């Protein structure tokens, strides 16, 4: 713990423990708010990707198209609520007159929700882990566009939960093979060779380049299943 002069000072452990205990109620409140907002929205697909992607970028335009096509198949769209790919996906859902949800996060450097989220489907969180539960609980699929650490966090959270049978398998789709090919080669040539994953774990995700391909994978997966929350 640092003071105003950026010097370390002794921690008051009793104060820290008290704050930890009271934070439980704040966390509970975020779960309740998330459940109440998202429980009734029906089948949705989460779209992830960089918040830094600009509207003129091909990835932005591809995300708009992908979300639009999802709505034409009856799916809503859930994003992290911010700019970039998130904004693009909400924009596409809005354009398709589908459900457009956003689970926004409060950040030190601000993240204002984008204007394409339905007013009754916007929830803002302080805790990343609560936010990730909402993605897992209320999504019937993940479409993962190129992004940074946050995008990777959400991707590998889902892969881990499916791999360990904590949630039912659902489609996880990586958009743009060129962006992801280095990671996939590393997974195959390093992780798999070291036997840190099983060969079948490679099949937990799909790699596509077109919006139509991503939507088709999700739609085909659920032709034989009743759509419902994953938990």
Phi, psi and omega per residue, in radians:
X1 nan 2.325 -3.073
X2 -1.998 2.632 3.075
X3 -1.609 -3.011 -3.067
X4 -1.132 -0.344 3.113
X5 -1.644 0.214 3.107
X6 1.164 0.468 3.080
X7 -1.795 2.538 3.107
X8 -1.298 2.428 3.082
X9 -2.247 2.840 -3.078
X10 -1.118 2.392 3.134
X11 -1.394 2.444 3.020
X12 -1.622 1.649 -3.002
X13 -1.148 -0.587 3.131
X14 -1.127 -0.658 3.102
X15 -1.182 -0.714 3.127
X16 -1.096 -0.777 3.138
X17 -1.091 -0.693 3.123
X18 -1.119 -0.778 3.116
X19 -1.103 -0.680 3.104
X20 -1.052 -0.758 -3.118
X21 -1.121 -0.795 -3.104
X22 -1.228 -0.441 3.139
X23 -1.137 -0.376 3.102
X24 -0.978 -0.713 -3.099
X25 -1.211 -0.606 3.075
X26 -1.153 -0.721 3.118
X27 -1.128 -0.776 3.111
X28 -1.026 -0.720 3.139
X29 -1.081 -0.665 3.127
X30 -1.192 -0.679 3.082
X31 -1.098 -0.800 -3.133
X32 -1.046 -0.810 3.141
X33 -1.072 -0.763 3.130
X34 -1.103 -0.794 3.138
X35 -1.082 -0.765 -3.089
X36 -1.142 -0.628 -3.127
X37 -1.343 -0.617 -2.941
X38 -1.828 -0.241 -3.005
X39 -1.117 -0.466 -3.022
X40 -1.852 0.187 -3.010
X41 -1.437 -0.224 3.127
X42 1.470 -2.998 -3.061
X43 -1.094 2.200 -3.122
X44 -2.376 2.751 3.059
X45 -2.089 2.330 3.085
X46 -1.516 2.363 3.101
X47 -2.048 2.146 -3.111
X48 -2.006 2.803 3.072
X49 2.816 3.135 -3.021
X50 -1.179 2.401 3.019
X51 -1.298 -0.200 -3.060
X52 -1.617 -0.063 -3.110
X53 -1.252 2.209 -3.068
X54 -1.523 2.724 -3.097
X55 -1.009 -0.468 -3.132
X56 -1.439 -0.149 -3.093
X57 -1.314 2.488 3.110
X58 -0.981 -0.593 3.117
X59 -1.106 -0.685 3.120
X60 -1.068 -0.845 -3.118
X61 -1.129 -0.636 3.111
X62 -1.170 -0.650 3.114
X63 -1.169 -0.685 3.072
X64 -1.032 -0.838 -3.120
X65 -1.111 -0.752 -3.124
X66 -1.064 -0.830 -3.139
X67 -1.116 -0.711 3.098
X68 -1.019 -0.826 -3.124
X69 -1.131 -0.605 3.081
X70 -1.060 -0.742 -3.132
X71 -1.152 -0.535 3.127
X72 -1.244 -0.274 3.063
X73 -1.721 0.044 3.079
X74 1.689 0.099 3.130
X75 -1.647 2.544 2.910
X76 -1.542 3.093 -3.116
X77 -2.245 2.349 3.043
X78 -2.054 2.323 3.051
X79 -2.288 3.107 3.060
X80 -1.319 0.000 2.970
X81 1.487 -0.122 -3.048
X82 -1.666 -2.712 -3.136
X83 -1.467 -2.928 3.059
X84 1.183 -2.353 -3.126
X85 -1.054 -0.620 3.119
X86 -1.060 -0.848 3.111
X87 -1.052 -0.756 -3.120
X88 -1.048 -0.761 -3.135
X89 -1.170 -0.746 3.079
X90 -1.105 -0.638 3.103
X91 -1.112 -0.767 3.121
X92 -1.119 -0.688 3.106
X93 -1.130 -0.717 3.122
X94 -1.120 -0.756 3.126
X95 -1.054 -0.636 -3.139
X96 -1.492 0.078 -3.138
X97 1.035 0.590 3.077
X98 -1.808 3.129 3.138
X99 -1.300 2.302 -3.052
X100 -2.220 1.757 -3.058
X101 -1.870 2.647 3.107
X102 -2.422 2.255 3.059
X103 -1.945 1.570 -3.013
X104 -1.389 2.819 3.130
X105 -2.268 2.390 3.055
X106 -1.381 2.200 -3.135
X107 -2.156 2.725 -3.140
X108 -1.046 -0.598 -3.132
X109 -1.741 0.326 3.042
X110 1.287 2.469 2.899
X111 -2.564 1.701 3.126
X112 -1.356 2.446 3.110
X113 -1.134 2.538 3.122
X114 -1.324 2.832 -2.977
X115 -1.415 -0.034 -3.076
X116 -1.709 0.109 3.115
X117 -1.494 2.390 3.043
X118 -1.069 2.362 -3.052
X119 -1.003 -0.618 -3.101
X120 -1.517 0.039 -3.113
X121 -2.151 0.456 3.074
X122 -1.882 2.170 3.066
X123 -2.246 2.378 -3.140
X124 -2.025 2.314 -3.055
X125 -2.060 2.715 2.957
X126 -1.644 -0.486 -2.992
X127 -1.896 2.178 3.120
X128 -1.077 -0.665 -3.049
X129 -1.185 -0.595 3.072
X130 -1.161 -0.776 3.124
X131 -1.008 -0.736 -3.128
X132 -1.170 -0.583 3.070
X133 -1.058 -0.689 -3.142
X134 -1.101 -0.718 3.087
X135 -1.049 -0.799 -3.089
X136 -1.190 -0.704 -3.006
X137 -1.268 -0.638 -2.978
X138 -1.987 0.268 3.128
X139 -1.941 2.437 3.040
X140 -1.711 0.014 3.097
X141 -3.093 2.753 3.066
X142 -2.059 2.261 2.940
X143 -1.995 2.054 -2.969
X144 -1.929 1.907 3.077
X145 -1.496 2.904 3.085
X146 -0.945 2.340 -3.124
X147 -2.815 -2.935 -3.077
X148 -1.904 -2.531 -3.053
X149 -1.012 -0.751 -3.123
X150 -1.084 -0.712 3.115
X151 -1.131 -0.730 3.115
X152 -1.137 -0.662 3.123
X153 -1.038 -0.835 -3.116
X154 -1.182 -0.680 3.115
X155 -1.083 -0.899 -3.052
X156 -1.305 -0.415 2.998
X157 -1.065 -0.838 -3.131
X158 -1.125 -0.786 3.136
X159 -1.053 -0.707 -3.139
X160 -1.144 -0.760 -3.109
X161 -1.173 -0.635 3.085
X162 -1.249 -0.758 -3.135
X163 -1.031 -0.649 -3.084
X164 -1.664 0.161 3.085
X165 1.081 0.474 3.066
X166 -1.396 -0.428 3.010
X167 -2.368 2.820 3.088
X168 -1.203 2.629 3.105
X169 -1.130 2.412 3.007
X170 -2.477 2.854 -3.061
X171 -1.146 2.300 2.986
X172 -2.132 2.083 -2.992
X173 -2.141 2.201 3.087
X174 -1.697 2.153 -3.074
X175 -1.675 2.199 3.104
X176 1.556 1.665 -3.051
X177 -1.063 -0.605 -3.115
X178 -1.093 -0.687 -3.124
X179 -1.183 -0.689 -2.991
X180 -1.639 -0.185 -2.976
X181 -1.069 -0.609 3.128
X182 -1.134 -0.738 3.113
X183 -1.125 -0.763 -3.104
X184 -1.146 -0.710 3.092
X185 -1.099 -0.678 3.104
X186 -1.138 -0.727 3.111
X187 -1.052 -0.768 -3.093
X188 -1.269 -0.746 -2.978
X189 -1.579 -0.275 3.138
X190 -2.056 -1.100 -3.067
X191 -1.079 -0.861 -3.107
X192 -1.158 -0.729 -3.141
X193 -1.122 -0.552 3.079
X194 -1.389 -0.034 3.139
X195 1.087 0.578 3.060
X196 -1.533 -0.157 2.943
X197 -2.400 2.907 3.089
X198 -1.621 2.711 3.135
X199 -0.947 -0.643 -3.113
X200 -1.211 -0.304 3.114
X201 -1.162 -0.388 3.089
X202 -1.130 -0.424 -3.077
X203 -1.548 0.156 -3.133
X204 -1.378 -0.148 3.126
X205 -2.442 2.805 3.095
X206 -2.095 2.703 -3.127
X207 -2.096 2.175 -3.112
X208 -2.396 2.957 3.115
X209 -2.172 -0.223 -3.064
X210 -2.138 2.591 3.119
X211 -1.039 -0.727 -3.106
X212 -1.076 -0.648 3.134
X213 -1.132 -0.756 -3.124
X214 -1.104 -0.802 -3.118
X215 -1.155 -0.666 3.131
X216 -1.102 -0.723 3.128
X217 -1.057 -0.798 -3.134
X218 -1.153 -0.792 -3.103
X219 -1.127 -0.721 3.123
X220 -1.151 -0.650 -3.140
X221 -1.054 -0.675 -3.037
X222 -1.667 0.089 3.072
X223 -1.110 -0.496 -3.111
X224 -1.841 0.159 -3.093
X225 -2.278 2.590 2.987
X226 -1.404 2.196 -3.125
X227 -1.213 2.274 3.130
X228 -2.819 2.837 3.104
X229 -1.004 2.689 -3.025
X230 -1.383 -0.341 3.134
X231 -1.733 nan nan
